Amino acid sequence: MDSDILRRLIWGGLLAAMGALATVTAHRLSEVIWRRVFNEEPPE
């Protein structure tokens, strides 16, 4: 991996994937907390 451009593309892809994973995880955790606190489905 000597190409600087390739390294930057891989780094950008890794950041995007981690950001998406964090978003999905936070959304699911928020739904669980909402259901336990209010005992109902979260608003849309």
N, C-alpha and C positions, 0 to 999 in steps of 0.2 A: 504494500500500500504506500507507494511513494508519491502518488498523485495527491496534491493538496486539495484539488477540486473534489475528488472522490471522498476524501476524508470529511470535507465540509458537508457533502451530500449525505453521507452516512450519519454524521452528527445531527444534522437537521432532521433526518428521518427518525433517529432515536429520540430526540426531543419531542417531536410530534407524537410519536407512539406513547411516550411516557405521559404527556399531557392528556391525551385521549383516555388512557387508562386511569389516570387520577380523576378525571371528570366523571367517568362511569362509576368508579368506586365511591366518590363523594355523593353522587346522585342516589345510588343504592343504599348507602349508609343513612342518608337523610330520610329516605322513605321508611326504613326500619325504625328510626327514631320517631318519626311522625306517627306511625302506626301504634307504637308503644305508648306514646304520650297522650294522643288524642283518641285512640282506639277507633280509627276510621281511615279510609283511603286518603292519601294526600291530594290536594287540589291539582288540577291540570295546568 
